[in-house]
Amino acid sequence: MVERIEPESERDGVKGLAVYGSNGEKIGTVDEVLTETTSGRRYFLVKGGLLGLGTETFYIPESVVELTGSDRVVLNMTKTDVEAQGWMNPPNR
């Protein structure tokens, strides 16, 4: 069953913050915070790309966020780890 995802309006002030992996490599920027309506799980929709060429999109679960600061979100894994998780598609689709 596909759960509907609804965006939250700039939840926790993270929209627009840079997202970094645990090794300091920039992954992208928080575009939206999404919540699955039936489970309540939250995801950060993160968009990034190299020098404006192409765009990578990740649906990163809140559970891997290590730290949220005034100018960044830091994950407990690297960008390579994020890419290996297959989080390029919306959850449960």
Buried (B, 14 or more C-beta within 10 A) or exposed (E): EEBEBEEEEEBBEBBEBBBBBBEEEEBBBBBBBBBBEEEEBBBBBBBBEEEEEEEBBBBBBBEBBEEBEEEBBBBEBBBEBBEEEEBEEBBEE
